[in-house]
Amino acid sequence: MKLRAAKAGATEVRVRGADLRIVMGRDLGDAQRTLILSVFPKAQHGQRQVRASIVESRGDWRDALTRVLEGLAA
């Protein structure tokens, strides 16, 4: 997971309880925000940070996080 996060440009990926936080080293574009919302529909996002609940992900949250990180790296 750490390698995927680094490849995606994430400086921090943290899960505490049901909260997931991804902090990017660069600004998020519209396509990246759309990707995140397709996996985590109720995610909150800013310029470089995404907050979501792993409870609301579709399927296993680890698989969902992997899809997001791979999409951000593309």
N, C-alpha and C positions, 0 to 999 in steps of 0.2 A: 504494500500500500504506500509506503514511503517513497518508493521509486516512481510510482504513478503520480503521486502528489508533486514531486520535484519536476517531473517531465511536464506536468500541467502548469507549472509556474506558481504553485501554491507554497506560501511560506509557512502556513500553519493549517493543520487539519486536526480538529479536536472534537471528541464526543464526551460529553459529561451528562450522565443520566440519559434523558431522551433528546438532548439538544446537540445538534451538529453545527460546527462552525468551520468554515473554510475561508482563509484569508489569502488573497492572491498578491503576487508581487507587482501586478499591473492591473490597469482598469479592465473591467468586464465589458464586453461588447454586447450588442443586442442579441446576436445569435447565441452567445454563451448564456445569457439570462434566460432565453427561451428554452435552451437545453435543460438548465437547472430546474425551471418550473415544470417541465414535462416529467421530470423524475420526482421532484418534491413540490407538489402543487401549491402548498401554502408557504413556501420559502420566502424569507425577507432578504432583500439584497440591496447593497449600496454600490459605491464605485468599485471597491475591492473586496468586500466582505459579503459572505452569504451565511445566513442562519436558517436552519430548518429543524424540524422534529423528525427523528428517525422513526417514530411511531406512525407517521403519516406517509412514509415511503411505500411505493408499490412493491411488494415482495420483501425479500431480505434486504436490510439496510446496507449491508456490506456490498452486495451486488449493485444496489442503487448508487452507492458512493463510487464504486469502480466505474460505472457507466458515466457518471458526471466527470470524474477525473480524466477518463479517456477522451470524452468529448471536449473538455477544456484544453487538452493537449493537442487536439487536431487543428 
